[in-house]
């Protein structure tokens, strides 16, 4: 059984940066995605990365600011977040991709508990 644990969230001012990590234990994971959920809003796809490291996909709302990467030796996936905006405030979670559209959050399973990112203006 695989377990995902996220870390790296926190409070940051607008324009700042954070790096989130997703560590998998139990067995090696294949393709992984990050999603986020802001208070009172639906879950939103953020980024996806293939098990080989390529290709990677990012939501339009974060493209050019966020970058997903992975380290298979460490069985981990990271999300580098730059130029953060107050609208990026949310709980960020990682999960394992199954099949179908990589942009659909229902195509993922094994969600971690998430890590809170708060961006102040």
PyMOL CGO cylinders between C-alpha atoms (Angstrom):
from pymol import cmd
from pymol.cgo import CYLINDER

trace = [
    CYLINDER, 0.00, 0.00, 0.00, 1.36, 3.41, -0.96, 0.3, 1, 1, 1, 1, 1, 1,
    CYLINDER, 1.36, 3.41, -0.96, 1.12, 6.48, 1.24, 0.3, 1, 1, 1, 1, 1, 1,
    CYLINDER, 1.12, 6.48, 1.24, 1.76, 10.05, 0.11, 0.3, 1, 1, 1, 1, 1, 1,
    CYLINDER, 1.76, 10.05, 0.11, 2.86, 12.80, 2.50, 0.3, 1, 1, 1, 1, 1, 1,
    CYLINDER, 2.86, 12.80, 2.50, 3.10, 16.45, 1.49, 0.3, 1, 1, 1, 1, 1, 1,
    CYLINDER, 3.10, 16.45, 1.49, 5.22, 19.13, 3.13, 0.3, 1, 1, 1, 1, 1, 1,
    CYLINDER, 5.22, 19.13, 3.13, 6.61, 22.59, 2.49, 0.3, 1, 1, 1, 1, 1, 1,
    CYLINDER, 6.61, 22.59, 2.49, 3.53, 24.74, 2.85, 0.3, 1, 1, 1, 1, 1, 1,
    CYLINDER, 3.53, 24.74, 2.85, 3.44, 27.93, 4.87, 0.3, 1, 1, 1, 1, 1, 1,
    CYLINDER, 3.44, 27.93, 4.87, 2.74, 31.63, 4.90, 0.3, 1, 1, 1, 1, 1, 1,
    CYLINDER, 2.74, 31.63, 4.90, 4.43, 33.77, 2.26, 0.3, 1, 1, 1, 1, 1, 1,
    CYLINDER, 4.43, 33.77, 2.26, 3.98, 37.27, 0.90, 0.3, 1, 1, 1, 1, 1, 1,
    CYLINDER, 3.98, 37.27, 0.90, 2.76, 37.87, -2.62, 0.3, 1, 1, 1, 1, 1, 1,
    CYLINDER, 2.76, 37.87, -2.62, 5.63, 37.56, -5.06, 0.3, 1, 1, 1, 1, 1, 1,
    CYLINDER, 5.63, 37.56, -5.06, 7.43, 35.05, -2.88, 0.3, 1, 1, 1, 1, 1, 1,
    CYLINDER, 7.43, 35.05, -2.88, 8.29, 31.40, -3.45, 0.3, 1, 1, 1, 1, 1, 1,
    CYLINDER, 8.29, 31.40, -3.45, 7.69, 28.03, -1.82, 0.3, 1, 1, 1, 1, 1, 1,
    CYLINDER, 7.69, 28.03, -1.82, 8.74, 24.50, -2.69, 0.3, 1, 1, 1, 1, 1, 1,
    CYLINDER, 8.74, 24.50, -2.69, 6.34, 21.68, -1.88, 0.3, 1, 1, 1, 1, 1, 1,
    CYLINDER, 6.34, 21.68, -1.88, 7.40, 18.06, -1.58, 0.3, 1, 1, 1, 1, 1, 1,
    CYLINDER, 7.40, 18.06, -1.58, 5.42, 14.85, -1.93, 0.3, 1, 1, 1, 1, 1, 1,
    CYLINDER, 5.42, 14.85, -1.93, 7.10, 11.75, -0.51, 0.3, 1, 1, 1, 1, 1, 1,
    CYLINDER, 7.10, 11.75, -0.51, 5.77, 8.30, -1.34, 0.3, 1, 1, 1, 1, 1, 1,
    CYLINDER, 5.77, 8.30, -1.34, 6.28, 5.34, 0.94, 0.3, 1, 1, 1, 1, 1, 1,
    CYLINDER, 6.28, 5.34, 0.94, 5.28, 1.73, 0.49, 0.3, 1, 1, 1, 1, 1, 1,
    CYLINDER, 5.28, 1.73, 0.49, 6.21, 1.33, -3.14, 0.3, 1, 1, 1, 1, 1, 1,
    CYLINDER, 6.21, 1.33, -3.14, 7.44, 3.30, -6.11, 0.3, 1, 1, 1, 1, 1, 1,
    CYLINDER, 7.44, 3.30, -6.11, 4.81, 5.56, -7.62, 0.3, 1, 1, 1, 1, 1, 1,
    CYLINDER, 4.81, 5.56, -7.62, 4.33, 6.24, -11.26, 0.3, 1, 1, 1, 1, 1, 1,
    CYLINDER, 4.33, 6.24, -11.26, 2.74, 9.40, -12.66, 0.3, 1, 1, 1, 1, 1, 1,
    CYLINDER, 2.74, 9.40, -12.66, 1.76, 11.90, -9.99, 0.3, 1, 1, 1, 1, 1, 1,
    CYLINDER, 1.76, 11.90, -9.99, -0.26, 15.08, -9.88, 0.3, 1, 1, 1, 1, 1, 1,
    CYLINDER, -0.26, 15.08, -9.88, -0.76, 18.07, -7.62, 0.3, 1, 1, 1, 1, 1, 1,
    CYLINDER, -0.76, 18.07, -7.62, -4.15, 19.61, -7.02, 0.3, 1, 1, 1, 1, 1, 1,
    CYLINDER, -4.15, 19.61, -7.02, -5.30, 22.40, -4.73, 0.3, 1, 1, 1, 1, 1, 1,
    CYLINDER, -5.30, 22.40, -4.73, -8.48, 23.37, -2.98, 0.3, 1, 1, 1, 1, 1, 1,
    CYLINDER, -8.48, 23.37, -2.98, -9.15, 26.86, -1.74, 0.3, 1, 1, 1, 1, 1, 1,
    CYLINDER, -9.15, 26.86, -1.74, -11.72, 27.52, 1.01, 0.3, 1, 1, 1, 1, 1, 1,
    CYLINDER, -11.72, 27.52, 1.01, -15.22, 27.30, -0.39, 0.3, 1, 1, 1, 1, 1, 1,
    CYLINDER, -15.22, 27.30, -0.39, -14.02, 26.28, -3.85, 0.3, 1, 1, 1, 1, 1, 1,
    CYLINDER, -14.02, 26.28, -3.85, -13.81, 23.05, -5.80, 0.3, 1, 1, 1, 1, 1, 1,
    CYLINDER, -13.81, 23.05, -5.80, -10.61, 21.10, -6.15, 0.3, 1, 1, 1, 1, 1, 1,
    CYLINDER, -10.61, 21.10, -6.15, -8.45, 22.37, -9.00, 0.3, 1, 1, 1, 1, 1, 1,
    CYLINDER, -8.45, 22.37, -9.00, -5.77, 20.59, -11.03, 0.3, 1, 1, 1, 1, 1, 1,
    CYLINDER, -5.77, 20.59, -11.03, -2.34, 22.21, -10.71, 0.3, 1, 1, 1, 1, 1, 1,
    CYLINDER, -2.34, 22.21, -10.71, 0.32, 20.00, -12.31, 0.3, 1, 1, 1, 1, 1, 1,
    CYLINDER, 0.32, 20.00, -12.31, 1.13, 16.46, -13.45, 0.3, 1, 1, 1, 1, 1, 1,
    CYLINDER, 1.13, 16.46, -13.45, 4.35, 14.64, -14.20, 0.3, 1, 1, 1, 1, 1, 1,
    CYLINDER, 4.35, 14.64, -14.20, 4.96, 11.33, -15.94, 0.3, 1, 1, 1, 1, 1, 1,
    CYLINDER, 4.96, 11.33, -15.94, 6.91, 8.67, -14.06, 0.3, 1, 1, 1, 1, 1, 1,
    CYLINDER, 6.91, 8.67, -14.06, 9.88, 9.21, -16.39, 0.3, 1, 1, 1, 1, 1, 1,
    CYLINDER, 9.88, 9.21, -16.39, 9.94, 12.95, -15.67, 0.3, 1, 1, 1, 1, 1, 1,
    CYLINDER, 9.94, 12.95, -15.67, 8.49, 13.93, -19.03, 0.3, 1, 1, 1, 1, 1, 1,
    CYLINDER, 8.49, 13.93, -19.03, 6.03, 15.08, -20.10, 0.3, 1, 1, 1, 1, 1, 1,
    CYLINDER, 6.03, 15.08, -20.10, 4.85, 17.48, -17.45, 0.3, 1, 1, 1, 1, 1, 1,
    CYLINDER, 4.85, 17.48, -17.45, 1.63, 19.50, -17.55, 0.3, 1, 1, 1, 1, 1, 1,
    CYLINDER, 1.63, 19.50, -17.55, 0.64, 22.64, -15.68, 0.3, 1, 1, 1, 1, 1, 1,
    CYLINDER, 0.64, 22.64, -15.68, -2.68, 24.42, -15.30, 0.3, 1, 1, 1, 1, 1, 1,
    CYLINDER, -2.68, 24.42, -15.30, -2.98, 27.68, -17.24, 0.3, 1, 1, 1, 1, 1, 1,
    CYLINDER, -2.98, 27.68, -17.24, -3.37, 29.56, -13.98, 0.3, 1, 1, 1, 1, 1, 1,
    CYLINDER, -3.37, 29.56, -13.98, 0.11, 28.53, -12.80, 0.3, 1, 1, 1, 1, 1, 1,
    CYLINDER, 0.11, 28.53, -12.80, 2.02, 28.02, -16.04, 0.3, 1, 1, 1, 1, 1, 1,
    CYLINDER, 2.02, 28.02, -16.04, 5.26, 29.97, -16.07, 0.3, 1, 1, 1, 1, 1, 1,
    CYLINDER, 5.26, 29.97, -16.07, 5.19, 30.36, -12.28, 0.3, 1, 1, 1, 1, 1, 1,
    CYLINDER, 5.19, 30.36, -12.28, 5.04, 26.78, -10.98, 0.3, 1, 1, 1, 1, 1, 1,
    CYLINDER, 5.04, 26.78, -10.98, 7.20, 23.82, -12.01, 0.3, 1, 1, 1, 1, 1, 1,
    CYLINDER, 7.20, 23.82, -12.01, 6.69, 20.17, -11.16, 0.3, 1, 1, 1, 1, 1, 1,
    CYLINDER, 6.69, 20.17, -11.16, 9.65, 17.80, -10.97, 0.3, 1, 1, 1, 1, 1, 1,
    CYLINDER, 9.65, 17.80, -10.97, 10.47, 14.40, -9.54, 0.3, 1, 1, 1, 1, 1, 1,
    CYLINDER, 10.47, 14.40, -9.54, 13.32, 12.40, -8.07, 0.3, 1, 1, 1, 1, 1, 1,
    CYLINDER, 13.32, 12.40, -8.07, 12.68, 8.71, -8.57, 0.3, 1, 1, 1, 1, 1, 1,
    CYLINDER, 12.68, 8.71, -8.57, 15.67, 7.77, -6.46, 0.3, 1, 1, 1, 1, 1, 1,
    CYLINDER, 15.67, 7.77, -6.46, 13.97, 9.50, -3.55, 0.3, 1, 1, 1, 1, 1, 1,
    CYLINDER, 13.97, 9.50, -3.55, 10.46, 8.46, -4.66, 0.3, 1, 1, 1, 1, 1, 1,
    CYLINDER, 10.46, 8.46, -4.66, 9.41, 12.10, -4.41, 0.3, 1, 1, 1, 1, 1, 1,
    CYLINDER, 9.41, 12.10, -4.41, 7.73, 14.78, -6.47, 0.3, 1, 1, 1, 1, 1, 1,
    CYLINDER, 7.73, 14.78, -6.47, 8.22, 18.51, -5.92, 0.3, 1, 1, 1, 1, 1, 1,
    CYLINDER, 8.22, 18.51, -5.92, 6.30, 21.62, -6.88, 0.3, 1, 1, 1, 1, 1, 1,
    CYLINDER, 6.30, 21.62, -6.88, 8.36, 24.80, -7.11, 0.3, 1, 1, 1, 1, 1, 1,
    CYLINDER, 8.36, 24.80, -7.11, 6.05, 27.79, -6.79, 0.3, 1, 1, 1, 1, 1, 1,
    CYLINDER, 6.05, 27.79, -6.79, 7.32, 31.26, -7.73, 0.3, 1, 1, 1, 1, 1, 1,
    CYLINDER, 7.32, 31.26, -7.73, 5.64, 34.66, -8.04, 0.3, 1, 1, 1, 1, 1, 1,
    CYLINDER, 5.64, 34.66, -8.04, 2.91, 33.54, -5.67, 0.3, 1, 1, 1, 1, 1, 1,
    CYLINDER, 2.91, 33.54, -5.67, -0.38, 35.41, -5.63, 0.3, 1, 1, 1, 1, 1, 1,
    CYLINDER, -0.38, 35.41, -5.63, -3.11, 35.61, -2.97, 0.3, 1, 1, 1, 1, 1, 1,
    CYLINDER, -3.11, 35.61, -2.97, -5.27, 33.56, -5.35, 0.3, 1, 1, 1, 1, 1, 1,
    CYLINDER, -5.27, 33.56, -5.35, -2.83, 30.66, -4.92, 0.3, 1, 1, 1, 1, 1, 1,
    CYLINDER, -2.83, 30.66, -4.92, -3.89, 30.28, -1.29, 0.3, 1, 1, 1, 1, 1, 1,
    CYLINDER, -3.89, 30.28, -1.29, -5.16, 26.71, -0.86, 0.3, 1, 1, 1, 1, 1, 1,
    CYLINDER, -5.16, 26.71, -0.86, -4.45, 23.27, 0.53, 0.3, 1, 1, 1, 1, 1, 1,
    CYLINDER, -4.45, 23.27, 0.53, -2.14, 21.51, -1.92, 0.3, 1, 1, 1, 1, 1, 1,
    CYLINDER, -2.14, 21.51, -1.92, -2.30, 17.72, -2.22, 0.3, 1, 1, 1, 1, 1, 1,
    CYLINDER, -2.30, 17.72, -2.22, -0.53, 15.13, -4.33, 0.3, 1, 1, 1, 1, 1, 1,
    CYLINDER, -0.53, 15.13, -4.33, -2.00, 11.92, -5.67, 0.3, 1, 1, 1, 1, 1, 1,
    CYLINDER, -2.00, 11.92, -5.67, -1.26, 9.05, -8.02, 0.3, 1, 1, 1, 1, 1, 1,
    CYLINDER, -1.26, 9.05, -8.02, -2.54, 9.21, -11.56, 0.3, 1, 1, 1, 1, 1, 1,
    CYLINDER, -2.54, 9.21, -11.56, -4.59, 6.34, -12.91, 0.3, 1, 1, 1, 1, 1, 1,
    CYLINDER, -4.59, 6.34, -12.91, -5.80, 6.95, -16.48, 0.3, 1, 1, 1, 1, 1, 1,
    CYLINDER, -5.80, 6.95, -16.48, -7.69, 9.36, -18.71, 0.3, 1, 1, 1, 1, 1, 1,
    CYLINDER, -7.69, 9.36, -18.71, -7.32, 13.13, -18.72, 0.3, 1, 1, 1, 1, 1, 1,
    CYLINDER, -7.32, 13.13, -18.72, -4.40, 14.27, -16.57, 0.3, 1, 1, 1, 1, 1, 1,
    CYLINDER, -4.40, 14.27, -16.57, -6.31, 17.53, -15.94, 0.3, 1, 1, 1, 1, 1, 1,
    CYLINDER, -6.31, 17.53, -15.94, -9.23, 15.82, -14.20, 0.3, 1, 1, 1, 1, 1, 1,
    CYLINDER, -9.23, 15.82, -14.20, -8.78, 15.42, -10.45, 0.3, 1, 1, 1, 1, 1, 1,
    CYLINDER, -8.78, 15.42, -10.45, -11.04, 12.37, -10.46, 0.3, 1, 1, 1, 1, 1, 1,
    CYLINDER, -11.04, 12.37, -10.46, -8.31, 10.52, -12.38, 0.3, 1, 1, 1, 1, 1, 1,
    CYLINDER, -8.31, 10.52, -12.38, -6.11, 10.48, -9.29, 0.3, 1, 1, 1, 1, 1, 1,
    CYLINDER, -6.11, 10.48, -9.29, -6.15, 8.38, -6.14, 0.3, 1, 1, 1, 1, 1, 1,
    CYLINDER, -6.15, 8.38, -6.14, -4.24, 7.87, -2.92, 0.3, 1, 1, 1, 1, 1, 1,
    CYLINDER, -4.24, 7.87, -2.92, -4.52, 11.52, -1.85, 0.3, 1, 1, 1, 1, 1, 1,
    CYLINDER, -4.52, 11.52, -1.85, -2.22, 12.79, 0.86, 0.3, 1, 1, 1, 1, 1, 1,
    CYLINDER, -2.22, 12.79, 0.86, -3.60, 14.99, 3.65, 0.3, 1, 1, 1, 1, 1, 1,
    CYLINDER, -3.60, 14.99, 3.65, -2.23, 18.09, 1.97, 0.3, 1, 1, 1, 1, 1, 1,
    CYLINDER, -2.23, 18.09, 1.97, -0.17, 21.09, 2.98, 0.3, 1, 1, 1, 1, 1, 1,
    CYLINDER, -0.17, 21.09, 2.98, -1.57, 24.60, 3.44, 0.3, 1, 1, 1, 1, 1, 1,
    CYLINDER, -1.57, 24.60, 3.44, -0.18, 27.47, 1.40, 0.3, 1, 1, 1, 1, 1, 1,
    CYLINDER, -0.18, 27.47, 1.40, -1.23, 30.96, 2.42, 0.3, 1, 1, 1, 1, 1, 1,
    CYLINDER, -1.23, 30.96, 2.42, -0.21, 33.96, 0.31, 0.3, 1, 1, 1, 1, 1, 1,
    CYLINDER, -0.21, 33.96, 0.31, -0.70, 37.38, 1.87, 0.3, 1, 1, 1, 1, 1, 1,
    CYLINDER, -0.70, 37.38, 1.87, -1.14, 40.56, -0.14, 0.3, 1, 1, 1, 1, 1, 1,
]
cmd.load_cgo(trace, "trace")
